[in-house]
């Protein structure tokens, strides 16, 4: 499958599994332990669940020198080039995610897409996901490939993905120690399975300001100076997400006004709740767009 064929359909480019990411996976956990604290990423409605986040690279710039081997990882770059049939692979971002015990994610989702002219600095993430799901902005989409690497030996915490679309059969990655999947995650739905045993629960009273940090002994969940929970290192799931743009030599870009006009045209009878560009991010508009073009879908059990 080519990028052009992917744009025309609902499937994604076939993922590639890597059985070994680095020579010293313990060094990745040590790097995470000393690089906190970690915060919650913005989520629609201020919803919180126990997965914390930090950016080790963004916008093509490395923010943590010790993460350079992952940012310019030869196997990630080679797999992305192989998937897309292009050697024009440019590392763009490196995000670290840390999860404490919790239920499986109740939804499958795609990653937040990239577009020329509009990005997460100018619009909310949920809006970018609706733009991506709508398939109305493929000419302005920035092609990207994601590698997700895991450094976790605790209980469960697997990765489930739907390479043939959300209605197709799912596949699972169970081995979370020093492995990775290089995937078309802007199009490939995926989710994290339960982390920890059935009896494990997340800390109570968490807010959007709750952080996760390592105190030299354990991982500690902290909110406004109060300790909400404490976990041994083994019980915290570490994943690192690498993203690169691929063969992005187009120059078409889109403005927010053009997004508004295109969405209004393609909704039934032009029935867009937002009456102007300024209303696009209001709560009624968010609910309408996420219902019509969701980046999240329920997982049937």
C-alpha positions in Angstrom: 0.0 0.0 0.0 1.2 3.5 -0.9 0.5 6.8 0.9 -1.8 7.7 -2.0 -3.7 4.5 -1.6 -4.0 5.0 2.1 -5.4 8.5 1.6 -8.1 7.1 -0.6 -9.2 4.4 1.8 -9.6 3.6 5.5 -6.7 1.2 6.0 -3.2 2.1 7.1 0.3 1.3 6.0 1.3 -2.2 7.5 3.2 -1.8 10.8 6.7 -3.2 11.4 7.7 -4.8 14.6 11.2 -4.4 16.1 12.3 -7.1 18.6 15.2 -5.0 20.1 15.3 -1.2 20.4 18.5 -0.5 22.4 21.4 -2.4 23.8 20.8 -1.2 27.3 17.0 -0.9 28.0 17.6 -0.3 31.8 19.4 2.9 30.7 16.1 4.1 29.2 14.3 3.6 32.5 17.1 5.3 34.4 16.8 8.3 32.0 13.0 8.5 32.6 13.5 8.3 36.4 15.9 11.3 36.5 14.0 13.4 33.9 10.7 14.2 35.7 8.4 15.5 36.8 5.8 14.4 34.3 2.5 16.2 33.6 -0.9 15.2 32.2 -1.3 16.1 28.5 -4.3 18.3 27.7 -7.4 16.2 27.2 -11.0 17.1 26.1 -13.1 18.1 29.0 -10.2 18.1 31.4 -10.6 14.3 31.9 -7.6 12.7 33.7 -6.3 9.2 33.7 -3.0 8.0 35.2 -0.7 8.4 32.1 1.8 11.2 32.3 3.8 12.8 29.5 6.9 14.8 28.6 8.4 16.0 25.4 12.0 15.0 24.9 12.0 16.5 21.3 9.4 18.5 19.4 9.4 20.5 16.2 12.5 18.7 15.0 14.5 20.0 18.0 15.9 17.8 20.7 15.2 19.0 24.3 17.1 16.3 26.2 20.6 15.5 24.9 20.6 12.0 26.5 17.7 11.0 24.3 19.6 11.7 21.0 20.2 8.0 20.3 16.4 7.4 20.3 15.6 10.6 18.4 17.9 9.6 15.5 17.4 5.9 15.9 18.6 4.2 12.7 16.1 1.3 12.9 13.1 3.7 13.4 14.3 5.8 10.4 14.8 2.7 8.2 11.4 1.2 9.1 9.7 4.5 8.3 11.5 4.7 5.0 10.6 1.1 4.1 6.9 1.6 5.0 6.6 4.7 2.9 9.0 3.9 0.1 10.9 7.1 0.8 14.3 8.0 2.2 13.1 11.5 3.1 12.5 10.7 6.8 13.0 13.6 9.2 12.7 12.9 13.0 10.2 15.4 14.4 9.2 14.5 18.0 10.0 12.2 20.9 7.5 11.9 23.7 7.7 9.8 26.9 4.6 8.3 28.5 4.5 6.8 32.0 1.4 4.9 33.2 0.6 3.6 36.6 -1.9 0.7 37.2 -5.3 1.3 35.6 -8.0 -0.3 33.5 -7.6 -0.8 29.8 -8.3 2.3 27.8 -12.0 2.2 27.1 -11.6 3.5 23.5 -9.4 2.9 20.5 -7.9 6.1 19.0 -5.6 7.4 16.3 -2.8 9.9 17.0 -3.1 13.6 16.6 -2.4 14.4 12.9 -0.3 17.1 11.5 -1.3 19.7 8.9 0.5 22.5 7.1 -0.9 25.8 8.3 -2.6 24.5 11.5 -1.0 22.7 14.4 -1.5 22.0 18.1 0.0 25.4 19.0 -3.0 27.1 17.3 -5.9 24.6 17.8 -6.9 22.0 20.4 -5.8 18.4 19.9 -9.4 17.1 19.6 -10.0 19.5 16.7 -6.9 18.1 14.8 -8.2 14.6 15.3 -11.6 15.6 13.9 -9.8 17.1 10.9 -7.9 13.9 10.4 -10.9 11.6 10.8 -12.9 13.7 8.3 -10.4 13.1 5.5 -11.3 16.5 4.2 -7.8 17.8 4.5 -5.6 15.1 3.0 -4.0 17.6 0.6 -2.7 19.6 3.5 -1.8 16.6 5.8 1.8 16.2 6.8 2.7 12.5 6.3 4.2 11.0 9.4 5.2 7.7 10.9 5.3 6.8 14.6 7.5 4.3 16.4 6.3 3.3 19.9 8.9 1.6 22.0 8.3 0.0 25.4 10.5 -0.5 28.4 8.2 -2.2 30.9 8.5 -5.6 32.7 5.4 -5.2 34.9 2.1 -7.0 34.7 0.0 -6.6 31.5 0.2 -3.2 29.8 0.0 -4.6 26.3 -0.7 -2.7 23.1 -3.6 -3.6 20.8 -3.9 -2.2 17.3 -6.3 -2.4 14.3 -4.2 -2.4 11.1 -7.2 -3.2 8.9 -9.3 -0.4 10.3 -11.5 -0.2 13.4 -14.0 -2.8 12.0 -11.2 -5.3 11.3 -9.5 -7.8 13.4 -7.2 -6.5 16.2 -3.6 -7.6 16.8 -1.7 -7.4 20.0 1.8 -6.7 21.2 2.4 -8.4 24.6 6.2 -8.2 25.0 6.7 -4.7 26.4 10.5 -5.0 27.2 12.8 -3.3 24.7 10.5 -3.8 21.7 8.7 -1.4 19.3 6.1 -1.1 16.6 6.7 1.3 13.8 3.2 2.2 12.6 1.0 4.5 10.6 -0.6 5.7 13.9 -2.4 8.7 12.4 -4.6 6.2 10.6 -4.1 3.0 12.7 -6.4 2.8 15.7 -4.8 1.5 18.8 -5.1 1.4 22.6 -3.2 0.4 25.8 -4.5 -2.6 27.7 -4.9 -2.8 31.5 -1.7 -1.9 33.4 -1.2 -4.0 36.5 -3.3 -6.7 38.1 -7.1 -6.6 38.4 -7.0 -5.4 42.0 -4.7 -2.4 41.2 -6.4 1.0 41.1 -5.3 4.5 40.2 -4.8 7.2 42.9 -7.9 9.1 43.9 -8.4 12.9 43.9 -6.2 13.4 40.8 -6.6 16.7 38.9 -5.2 18.2 35.7 -2.4 19.5 37.9 -1.3 16.1 39.3 2.3 15.1 38.4 4.4 12.0 38.5 8.0 12.1 39.7 10.6 9.7 41.0 12.0 10.5 44.4 15.0 8.2 44.2 13.1 5.3 45.7 9.7 5.1 44.1 7.4 6.9 41.6 5.2 9.3 43.4 1.9 10.8 42.3 1.7 14.4 43.7 -1.0 17.1 43.6 -0.3 20.5 45.1 2.4 19.1 47.4 0.2 16.2 48.5 1.2 12.6 47.9 -1.7 10.7 46.3 0.1 7.4 45.5 3.4 5.6 45.4 4.6 2.9 43.0 7.8 0.8 42.7 9.6 1.2 39.4 8.6 -2.1 37.9 4.9 -1.2 38.2 5.1 2.0 36.1 4.8 1.4 32.3 7.2 3.4 30.2 6.7 3.9 26.5 8.5 6.3 24.2 6.9 7.6 21.1 9.0 8.7 18.2 7.5 10.6 15.2 9.0 11.6 11.9 7.7 13.3 8.8 8.1 11.4 5.6 8.4 12.6 2.1 6.7 15.9 3.0 7.5 18.0 0.0 4.1 19.4 -0.7 3.4 23.1 -0.1 -0.4 23.2 0.2 -1.5 24.7 3.5 -4.9 25.3 5.1 -6.2 28.3 7.1 -8.7 28.0 9.9 -11.2 29.9 7.8 -10.8 27.3 5.0 -11.3 24.5 7.6 -14.5 26.1 8.8 -15.8 26.5 5.2 -14.9 22.9 4.3 -16.5 21.4 7.4 -19.7 23.4 7.0 -20.0 22.3 3.3 -19.6 18.6 4.2 -21.9 18.5 7.2 -25.5 17.6 6.3 -27.2 20.7 5.0 -24.3 22.8 6.1 -25.5 22.3 9.7 -22.4 23.4 11.5 -23.2 24.6 15.0 -20.4 27.1 15.0 -21.6 30.3 13.2 -18.1 31.6 12.7 -14.5 30.6 13.0 -14.4 32.1 16.5 -17.1 29.6 17.6 -15.3 26.4 16.4 -13.8 25.5 19.7 -16.8 26.2 21.9 -18.2 23.2 23.8 -21.3 22.7 21.5 -19.1 22.7 18.5 -16.6 20.3 20.1 -19.4 17.9 20.9 -20.7 18.1 17.3 -17.4 17.7 15.6 -16.2 14.8 17.8 -19.5 13.0 17.3 -19.3 13.5 13.5 -15.6 12.9 13.1 -14.3 11.1 16.2 -10.7 10.4 16.9 -11.9 7.9 19.6 -14.1 4.9 19.1 -15.5 2.5 21.7 -13.9 -1.0 21.9 -16.4 -3.8 21.6 -15.8 -6.6 24.1 
